[in-house]
Amino acid sequence: MPLYNLAFYSALFFILGIGFASFEISFWLGIILAILLAWFGFSLRSKFIFILSLISFLGFFYFHFYNVLNQEILPSGDGQTFTGVVFREPKDTLTGQEVDLKLREPYQGEVRLYLPPLPKFGYGEVLEVNSKIEKSPSGSLNLVFEPGVRVIGQNQGNLIKSSLFGLKEKMVSNINSVLPQEKASLLSGLLFGERSEFTKEFDEALRKSGTTHIVALSGYNIAIIGTTLAGVLAGLIGRRKAFYLSIFTIPTFVLMTGAQSSAVRAGIMGLILLLAQNQSRIYSFRNAITLTALLMLLLNPSLLRFDLGFQLSFAATIGIVYLYPRFKNWIRFFGKNGWLNWRTTFLQTFSAQLAVSPILLTSFGYISPTALLSNILVLEAIPLTMFFGFITAALGLVSNSLSLISSWIVGLFLSYEIFVIKLFSLNWL
């Protein structure tokens, strides 16, 4: 078996072991399922079936070992006082703010505070909280609603992350200063995954039109940023230096956006794509997505069951990688791309929607009936919107006048995208 196939199957069966453990499937049933999949699903020989079953057991064991090492110790009872550090950038919501806290001794674990809009809290602050901790319905989150909170310390976070969050705030502020509110909020969503400035009506329009995913960072979009940066800098500092700078930019960009699961996945896949292009090697989506999932699950195996963003992100990518080529071969009508690549976009969107449908139905009980057409019309404009939008945000760090000129161009694309989103969210559709 070639080494790249062995690496793929090893990673896949390790992930299966984590899946069996996280969904509380018994050990022996999990091993039997792994053997059947290796035998009937991949037609592997007996020696590989034994090896992969053993790897699946290691994944099963790793999940429980990780949970033992990271076992939560939470205060119990009403009106308990505890302290913790804000370890993620607080997120503004329509009704207030969400603050993620890493508990300090004698407790251990993470809690999410739901707080009023004011006062604002920041990354790296140490908070003293007095309230009761409740479990979310899924059991994956520890929640605290409107507690008594006071700041007792500052600057306890990572210095690099703190600086990057500050840079992102400046770039978002630049966008807000040169674009109207609705356009500025959409551009911030496209570039940084920011949704705090969305109105309730626009957020609902995204959901009804099936275009919510455009404000969640993807490997494709991050690769666009890296490739564009490398191309622009190649003539100034040389191709080799430009490549390494673009490689450095991608993890920096992921950290700047808060390092959510979808952004981390996108960053890793974007890096793999750029490395493959630079080395003139074939880019295997199958191996890239499996390696990415493995790396993320080694850091936190609970993502597989409890992180909806992780599930949707990988399901959509799997749909495009595996379903799209089959649909393309089955339907001769899609032999050519057509005007603005609409046929390719249609099939890719359909493949992604089909793959995520079971997750959407079980989580939200809703799937947009207009998603295919709205995505065909919107997605072709997204790369150019991101390109000119990033230039607009960056120019604002140097000159507001230059940023204003660039904003006229990106404003045209944003107007078009907002029009399509609102059109396909209307009830009569």
Contacts in CASP RR format, 6 or more apart in sequence:
PFRMAT RR
TARGET T0000
AUTHOR 0000-0000-0000
METHOD contacts of the structure
MODEL  1
MPLYNLAFYSALFFILGIGFASFEISFWLGIILAILLAWFGFSLRSKFIF
ILSLISFLGFFYFHFYNVLNQEILPSGDGQTFTGVVFREPKDTLTGQEVD
LKLREPYQGEVRLYLPPLPKFGYGEVLEVNSKIEKSPSGSLNLVFEPGVR
VIGQNQGNLIKSSLFGLKEKMVSNINSVLPQEKASLLSGLLFGERSEFTK
EFDEALRKSGTTHIVALSGYNIAIIGTTLAGVLAGLIGRRKAFYLSIFTI
PTFVLMTGAQSSAVRAGIMGLILLLAQNQSRIYSFRNAITLTALLMLLLN
PSLLRFDLGFQLSFAATIGIVYLYPRFKNWIRFFGKNGWLNWRTTFLQTF
SAQLAVSPILLTSFGYISPTALLSNILVLEAIPLTMFFGFITAALGLVSN
SLSLISSWIVGLFLSYEIFVIKLFSLNWL
1 9 0 8 1.000
1 48 0 8 1.000
4 284 0 8 1.000
4 287 0 8 1.000
7 287 0 8 1.000
7 291 0 8 1.000
8 286 0 8 1.000
8 287 0 8 1.000
8 290 0 8 1.000
9 38 0 8 1.000
9 42 0 8 1.000
9 44 0 8 1.000
9 48 0 8 1.000
9 52 0 8 1.000
10 51 0 8 1.000
10 52 0 8 1.000
10 55 0 8 1.000
11 290 0 8 1.000
11 291 0 8 1.000
11 293 0 8 1.000
11 294 0 8 1.000
12 290 0 8 1.000
13 34 0 8 1.000
13 38 0 8 1.000
13 52 0 8 1.000
13 53 0 8 1.000
13 55 0 8 1.000
13 56 0 8 1.000
14 55 0 8 1.000
14 56 0 8 1.000
14 58 0 8 1.000
14 59 0 8 1.000
14 62 0 8 1.000
14 294 0 8 1.000
15 59 0 8 1.000
15 290 0 8 1.000
15 293 0 8 1.000
15 294 0 8 1.000
15 297 0 8 1.000
15 304 0 8 1.000
16 30 0 8 1.000
16 33 0 8 1.000
16 34 0 8 1.000
16 37 0 8 1.000
16 56 0 8 1.000
16 59 0 8 1.000
17 30 0 8 1.000
17 34 0 8 1.000
17 56 0 8 1.000
17 57 0 8 1.000
17 58 0 8 1.000
17 59 0 8 1.000
17 60 0 8 1.000
17 63 0 8 1.000
18 59 0 8 1.000
18 60 0 8 1.000
18 62 0 8 1.000
18 63 0 8 1.000
18 297 0 8 1.000
18 301 0 8 1.000
18 304 0 8 1.000
19 25 0 8 1.000
19 63 0 8 1.000
19 304 0 8 1.000
19 305 0 8 1.000
20 27 0 8 1.000
20 29 0 8 1.000
20 30 0 8 1.000
20 33 0 8 1.000
20 34 0 8 1.000
20 56 0 8 1.000
20 60 0 8 1.000
21 59 0 8 1.000
21 60 0 8 1.000
21 63 0 8 1.000
21 64 0 8 1.000
21 301 0 8 1.000
22 63 0 8 1.000
22 301 0 8 1.000
22 302 0 8 1.000
22 304 0 8 1.000
22 305 0 8 1.000
22 306 0 8 1.000
23 305 0 8 1.000
25 33 0 8 1.000
27 57 0 8 1.000
27 60 0 8 1.000
30 56 0 8 1.000
30 60 0 8 1.000
31 53 0 8 1.000
31 56 0 8 1.000
31 57 0 8 1.000
34 52 0 8 1.000
34 53 0 8 1.000
34 56 0 8 1.000
35 49 0 8 1.000
35 53 0 8 1.000
38 44 0 8 1.000
38 48 0 8 1.000
38 49 0 8 1.000
38 52 0 8 1.000
38 53 0 8 1.000
39 49 0 8 1.000
44 52 0 8 1.000
62 298 0 8 1.000
62 301 0 8 1.000
63 301 0 8 1.000
66 300 0 8 1.000
66 301 0 8 1.000
67 301 0 8 1.000
67 302 0 8 1.000
70 108 0 8 1.000
70 109 0 8 1.000
71 108 0 8 1.000
72 108 0 8 1.000
72 109 0 8 1.000
72 142 0 8 1.000
73 103 0 8 1.000
73 106 0 8 1.000
73 107 0 8 1.000
73 108 0 8 1.000
73 109 0 8 1.000
74 103 0 8 1.000
74 107 0 8 1.000
74 109 0 8 1.000
74 111 0 8 1.000
74 133 0 8 1.000
74 142 0 8 1.000
75 81 0 8 1.000
75 82 0 8 1.000
75 107 0 8 1.000
75 133 0 8 1.000
77 132 0 8 1.000
78 132 0 8 1.000
79 130 0 8 1.000
79 131 0 8 1.000
79 132 0 8 1.000
80 130 0 8 1.000
80 131 0 8 1.000
80 132 0 8 1.000
80 133 0 8 1.000
81 128 0 8 1.000
81 129 0 8 1.000
81 130 0 8 1.000
82 103 0 8 1.000
82 104 0 8 1.000
82 107 0 8 1.000
82 128 0 8 1.000
82 129 0 8 1.000
83 103 0 8 1.000
83 104 0 8 1.000
83 126 0 8 1.000
83 127 0 8 1.000
83 128 0 8 1.000
83 129 0 8 1.000
83 152 0 8 1.000
84 101 0 8 1.000
84 102 0 8 1.000
84 103 0 8 1.000
84 104 0 8 1.000
84 126 0 8 1.000
84 127 0 8 1.000
84 129 0 8 1.000
85 101 0 8 1.000
85 102 0 8 1.000
85 104 0 8 1.000
85 124 0 8 1.000
85 125 0 8 1.000
85 126 0 8 1.000
85 127 0 8 1.000
85 156 0 8 1.000
85 157 0 8 1.000
86 99 0 8 1.000
86 100 0 8 1.000
86 101 0 8 1.000
86 121 0 8 1.000
86 122 0 8 1.000
86 123 0 8 1.000
86 124 0 8 1.000
86 125 0 8 1.000
86 126 0 8 1.000
86 127 0 8 1.000
86 157 0 8 1.000
87 100 0 8 1.000
87 101 0 8 1.000
87 102 0 8 1.000
87 110 0 8 1.000
87 123 0 8 1.000
87 124 0 8 1.000
87 157 0 8 1.000
88 100 0 8 1.000
88 123 0 8 1.000
88 258 0 8 1.000
89 122 0 8 1.000
89 123 0 8 1.000
89 165 0 8 1.000
89 258 0 8 1.000
90 97 0 8 1.000
90 98 0 8 1.000
90 99 0 8 1.000
90 100 0 8 1.000
90 120 0 8 1.000
90 121 0 8 1.000
90 122 0 8 1.000
90 123 0 8 1.000
91 97 0 8 1.000
91 98 0 8 1.000
91 196 0 8 1.000
92 117 0 8 1.000
92 196 0 8 1.000
92 197 0 8 1.000
93 196 0 8 1.000
94 200 0 8 1.000
94 203 0 8 1.000
95 117 0 8 1.000
96 114 0 8 1.000
96 115 0 8 1.000
96 116 0 8 1.000
96 117 0 8 1.000
97 114 0 8 1.000
97 115 0 8 1.000
97 116 0 8 1.000
97 117 0 8 1.000
97 120 0 8 1.000
97 121 0 8 1.000
98 112 0 8 1.000
98 113 0 8 1.000
98 114 0 8 1.000
98 115 0 8 1.000
99 112 0 8 1.000
99 113 0 8 1.000
99 115 0 8 1.000
99 121 0 8 1.000
99 122 0 8 1.000
99 127 0 8 1.000
100 110 0 8 1.000
100 111 0 8 1.000
100 112 0 8 1.000
100 113 0 8 1.000
101 110 0 8 1.000
101 111 0 8 1.000
101 112 0 8 1.000
101 113 0 8 1.000
101 127 0 8 1.000
101 129 0 8 1.000
102 109 0 8 1.000
102 110 0 8 1.000
103 109 0 8 1.000
103 110 0 8 1.000
103 111 0 8 1.000
104 126 0 8 1.000
109 142 0 8 1.000
110 142 0 8 1.000
111 129 0 8 1.000
111 133 0 8 1.000
111 142 0 8 1.000
111 143 0 8 1.000
111 144 0 8 1.000
112 141 0 8 1.000
112 142 0 8 1.000
112 143 0 8 1.000
112 144 0 8 1.000
113 127 0 8 1.000
113 129 0 8 1.000
113 144 0 8 1.000
113 147 0 8 1.000
113 149 0 8 1.000
114 143 0 8 1.000
114 144 0 8 1.000
114 145 0 8 1.000
114 146 0 8 1.000
115 121 0 8 1.000
115 146 0 8 1.000
115 147 0 8 1.000
115 149 0 8 1.000
116 146 0 8 1.000
121 127 0 8 1.000
121 149 0 8 1.000
121 151 0 8 1.000
123 157 0 8 1.000
123 161 0 8 1.000
123 162 0 8 1.000
123 165 0 8 1.000
124 154 0 8 1.000
124 155 0 8 1.000
124 156 0 8 1.000
124 157 0 8 1.000
124 162 0 8 1.000
125 151 0 8 1.000
125 153 0 8 1.000
125 154 0 8 1.000
125 156 0 8 1.000
126 151 0 8 1.000
126 152 0 8 1.000
126 153 0 8 1.000
126 154 0 8 1.000
126 156 0 8 1.000
127 149 0 8 1.000
127 150 0 8 1.000
127 151 0 8 1.000
127 152 0 8 1.000
128 149 0 8 1.000
128 150 0 8 1.000
128 151 0 8 1.000
128 152 0 8 1.000
129 144 0 8 1.000
129 147 0 8 1.000
129 148 0 8 1.000
129 149 0 8 1.000
130 147 0 8 1.000
130 148 0 8 1.000
130 149 0 8 1.000
131 144 0 8 1.000
131 145 0 8 1.000
131 146 0 8 1.000
131 147 0 8 1.000
131 148 0 8 1.000
132 144 0 8 1.000
133 142 0 8 1.000
133 143 0 8 1.000
133 144 0 8 1.000
134 142 0 8 1.000
134 143 0 8 1.000
134 144 0 8 1.000
134 145 0 8 1.000
135 141 0 8 1.000
135 142 0 8 1.000
135 143 0 8 1.000
136 142 0 8 1.000
136 143 0 8 1.000
138 306 0 8 1.000
139 306 0 8 1.000
140 302 0 8 1.000
140 305 0 8 1.000
140 306 0 8 1.000
140 307 0 8 1.000
141 306 0 8 1.000
155 162 0 8 1.000
160 255 0 8 1.000
161 255 0 8 1.000
161 258 0 8 1.000
164 252 0 8 1.000
164 255 0 8 1.000
164 256 0 8 1.000
165 256 0 8 1.000
165 258 0 8 1.000
167 256 0 8 1.000
168 192 0 8 1.000
168 256 0 8 1.000
168 257 0 8 1.000
170 397 0 8 1.000
171 191 0 8 1.000
171 192 0 8 1.000
171 393 0 8 1.000
171 394 0 8 1.000
171 396 0 8 1.000
171 397 0 8 1.000
172 188 0 8 1.000
172 192 0 8 1.000
172 194 0 8 1.000
172 393 0 8 1.000
174 392 0 8 1.000
174 393 0 8 1.000
174 395 0 8 1.000
174 396 0 8 1.000
174 397 0 8 1.000
174 400 0 8 1.000
174 403 0 8 1.000
175 184 0 8 1.000
175 187 0 8 1.000
175 188 0 8 1.000
175 191 0 8 1.000
175 389 0 8 1.000
175 392 0 8 1.000
175 393 0 8 1.000
175 407 0 8 1.000
176 184 0 8 1.000
176 188 0 8 1.000
176 197 0 8 1.000
177 400 0 8 1.000
177 403 0 8 1.000
178 184 0 8 1.000
178 392 0 8 1.000
178 396 0 8 1.000
178 400 0 8 1.000
178 403 0 8 1.000
178 404 0 8 1.000
178 407 0 8 1.000
179 187 0 8 1.000
179 392 0 8 1.000
179 407 0 8 1.000
179 410 0 8 1.000
179 411 0 8 1.000
179 414 0 8 1.000
181 197 0 8 1.000
182 199 0 8 1.000
182 202 0 8 1.000
182 418 0 8 1.000
183 411 0 8 1.000
183 414 0 8 1.000
183 415 0 8 1.000
183 418 0 8 1.000
184 197 0 8 1.000
185 194 0 8 1.000
185 195 0 8 1.000
185 197 0 8 1.000
185 198 0 8 1.000
185 199 0 8 1.000
185 202 0 8 1.000
186 202 0 8 1.000
186 215 0 8 1.000
186 414 0 8 1.000
186 417 0 8 1.000
186 418 0 8 1.000
187 385 0 8 1.000
187 389 0 8 1.000
187 392 0 8 1.000
187 393 0 8 1.000
187 410 0 8 1.000
187 414 0 8 1.000
188 194 0 8 1.000
188 197 0 8 1.000
189 195 0 8 1.000
189 215 0 8 1.000
190 214 0 8 1.000
190 215 0 8 1.000
190 221 0 8 1.000
190 382 0 8 1.000
190 385 0 8 1.000
190 386 0 8 1.000
190 389 0 8 1.000
191 386 0 8 1.000
191 389 0 8 1.000
191 390 0 8 1.000
191 393 0 8 1.000
192 256 0 8 1.000
192 257 0 8 1.000
193 215 0 8 1.000
193 216 0 8 1.000
193 217 0 8 1.000
193 257 0 8 1.000
193 263 0 8 1.000
194 215 0 8 1.000
195 203 0 8 1.000
195 215 0 8 1.000
198 206 0 8 1.000
202 421 0 8 1.000
204 425 0 8 1.000
205 421 0 8 1.000
205 422 0 8 1.000
205 425 0 8 1.000
206 212 0 8 1.000
206 214 0 8 1.000
206 215 0 8 1.000
206 421 0 8 1.000
206 425 0 8 1.000
207 366 0 8 1.000
207 368 0 8 1.000
207 425 0 8 1.000
208 368 0 8 1.000
208 370 0 8 1.000
208 424 0 8 1.000
208 425 0 8 1.000
209 368 0 8 1.000
209 370 0 8 1.000
209 371 0 8 1.000
209 374 0 8 1.000
209 420 0 8 1.000
209 421 0 8 1.000
209 422 0 8 1.000
209 423 0 8 1.000
209 424 0 8 1.000
209 425 0 8 1.000
210 368 0 8 1.000
210 370 0 8 1.000
210 371 0 8 1.000
210 374 0 8 1.000
210 375 0 8 1.000
210 424 0 8 1.000
211 371 0 8 1.000
211 374 0 8 1.000
211 375 0 8 1.000
211 378 0 8 1.000
211 420 0 8 1.000
211 421 0 8 1.000
211 424 0 8 1.000
213 312 0 8 1.000
213 316 0 8 1.000
214 378 0 8 1.000
214 379 0 8 1.000
214 382 0 8 1.000
214 417 0 8 1.000
216 262 0 8 1.000
216 309 0 8 1.000
216 313 0 8 1.000
217 254 0 8 1.000
217 257 0 8 1.000
217 262 0 8 1.000
217 263 0 8 1.000
217 266 0 8 1.000
217 267 0 8 1.000
218 262 0 8 1.000
218 266 0 8 1.000
218 313 0 8 1.000
219 265 0 8 1.000
219 266 0 8 1.000
219 267 0 8 1.000
219 269 0 8 1.000
219 270 0 8 1.000
219 273 0 8 1.000
220 266 0 8 1.000
221 266 0 8 1.000
221 382 0 8 1.000
221 383 0 8 1.000
221 386 0 8 1.000
222 250 0 8 1.000
222 253 0 8 1.000
222 254 0 8 1.000
222 263 0 8 1.000
222 266 0 8 1.000
222 267 0 8 1.000
222 269 0 8 1.000
222 270 0 8 1.000
223 269 0 8 1.000
223 270 0 8 1.000
223 273 0 8 1.000
223 274 0 8 1.000
224 383 0 8 1.000
224 386 0 8 1.000
224 387 0 8 1.000
225 249 0 8 1.000
225 250 0 8 1.000
225 253 0 8 1.000
225 386 0 8 1.000
225 390 0 8 1.000
226 246 0 8 1.000
226 249 0 8 1.000
226 250 0 8 1.000
226 270 0 8 1.000
226 274 0 8 1.000
227 246 0 8 1.000
227 274 0 8 1.000
227 277 0 8 1.000
228 387 0 8 1.000
229 242 0 8 1.000
229 245 0 8 1.000
229 246 0 8 1.000
229 249 0 8 1.000
230 239 0 8 1.000
230 242 0 8 1.000
230 243 0 8 1.000
230 245 0 8 1.000
230 246 0 8 1.000
230 274 0 8 1.000
231 242 0 8 1.000
232 242 0 8 1.000
233 241 0 8 1.000
233 242 0 8 1.000
233 245 0 8 1.000
233 246 0 8 1.000
234 242 0 8 1.000
235 242 0 8 1.000
236 242 0 8 1.000
237 245 0 8 1.000
243 274 0 8 1.000
243 278 0 8 1.000
246 274 0 8 1.000
247 271 0 8 1.000
247 274 0 8 1.000
247 275 0 8 1.000
250 267 0 8 1.000
250 270 0 8 1.000
250 271 0 8 1.000
250 274 0 8 1.000
251 267 0 8 1.000
251 271 0 8 1.000
253 267 0 8 1.000
254 263 0 8 1.000
254 264 0 8 1.000
254 266 0 8 1.000
254 267 0 8 1.000
257 263 0 8 1.000
260 309 0 8 1.000
261 296 0 8 1.000
261 303 0 8 1.000
261 307 0 8 1.000
261 309 0 8 1.000
261 310 0 8 1.000
261 313 0 8 1.000
262 309 0 8 1.000
262 310 0 8 1.000
262 312 0 8 1.000
262 313 0 8 1.000
264 296 0 8 1.000
265 292 0 8 1.000
265 293 0 8 1.000
265 296 0 8 1.000
265 310 0 8 1.000
265 313 0 8 1.000
265 314 0 8 1.000
265 317 0 8 1.000
266 313 0 8 1.000
268 288 0 8 1.000
268 291 0 8 1.000
268 292 0 8 1.000
268 295 0 8 1.000
268 296 0 8 1.000
269 288 0 8 1.000
269 289 0 8 1.000
269 292 0 8 1.000
269 317 0 8 1.000
272 283 0 8 1.000
272 288 0 8 1.000
272 291 0 8 1.000
272 292 0 8 1.000
273 283 0 8 1.000
273 288 0 8 1.000
276 282 0 8 1.000
276 283 0 8 1.000
277 283 0 8 1.000
285 317 0 8 1.000
285 321 0 8 1.000
286 321 0 8 1.000
289 314 0 8 1.000
289 317 0 8 1.000
289 318 0 8 1.000
289 321 0 8 1.000
293 314 0 8 1.000
296 303 0 8 1.000
296 310 0 8 1.000
297 303 0 8 1.000
297 304 0 8 1.000
303 310 0 8 1.000
304 310 0 8 1.000
304 311 0 8 1.000
308 359 0 8 1.000
308 363 0 8 1.000
311 359 0 8 1.000
312 356 0 8 1.000
312 359 0 8 1.000
312 360 0 8 1.000
315 352 0 8 1.000
315 355 0 8 1.000
315 356 0 8 1.000
315 359 0 8 1.000
316 352 0 8 1.000
316 355 0 8 1.000
316 356 0 8 1.000
317 352 0 8 1.000
318 355 0 8 1.000
319 351 0 8 1.000
319 352 0 8 1.000
319 354 0 8 1.000
319 355 0 8 1.000
320 348 0 8 1.000
320 351 0 8 1.000
320 352 0 8 1.000
320 355 0 8 1.000
323 351 0 8 1.000
323 354 0 8 1.000
323 355 0 8 1.000
324 347 0 8 1.000
324 348 0 8 1.000
324 351 0 8 1.000
327 334 0 8 1.000
327 347 0 8 1.000
327 350 0 8 1.000
327 351 0 8 1.000
328 334 0 8 1.000
328 335 0 8 1.000
328 347 0 8 1.000
331 347 0 8 1.000
333 343 0 8 1.000
334 343 0 8 1.000
334 344 0 8 1.000
334 346 0 8 1.000
334 347 0 8 1.000
335 343 0 8 1.000
336 343 0 8 1.000
337 343 0 8 1.000
337 344 0 8 1.000
340 380 0 8 1.000
341 380 0 8 1.000
342 376 0 8 1.000
342 380 0 8 1.000
345 375 0 8 1.000
345 376 0 8 1.000
345 379 0 8 1.000
345 380 0 8 1.000
346 372 0 8 1.000
346 376 0 8 1.000
349 371 0 8 1.000
349 372 0 8 1.000
349 375 0 8 1.000
349 376 0 8 1.000
349 379 0 8 1.000
350 372 0 8 1.000
353 367 0 8 1.000
353 371 0 8 1.000
353 372 0 8 1.000
357 367 0 8 1.000
360 366 0 8 1.000
360 367 0 8 1.000
361 367 0 8 1.000
368 374 0 8 1.000
369 429 0 8 1.000
370 424 0 8 1.000
370 425 0 8 1.000
370 429 0 8 1.000
373 424 0 8 1.000
374 420 0 8 1.000
374 421 0 8 1.000
374 423 0 8 1.000
374 424 0 8 1.000
377 420 0 8 1.000
378 417 0 8 1.000
378 420 0 8 1.000
378 421 0 8 1.000
381 413 0 8 1.000
381 416 0 8 1.000
381 417 0 8 1.000
382 417 0 8 1.000
384 413 0 8 1.000
385 410 0 8 1.000
385 413 0 8 1.000
385 414 0 8 1.000
385 417 0 8 1.000
388 406 0 8 1.000
388 409 0 8 1.000
388 410 0 8 1.000
388 413 0 8 1.000
389 406 0 8 1.000
389 407 0 8 1.000
389 410 0 8 1.000
391 406 0 8 1.000
391 410 0 8 1.000
392 403 0 8 1.000
392 406 0 8 1.000
392 407 0 8 1.000
392 410 0 8 1.000
393 403 0 8 1.000
395 402 0 8 1.000
395 403 0 8 1.000
395 406 0 8 1.000
396 402 0 8 1.000
396 403 0 8 1.000
423 429 0 8 1.000
END
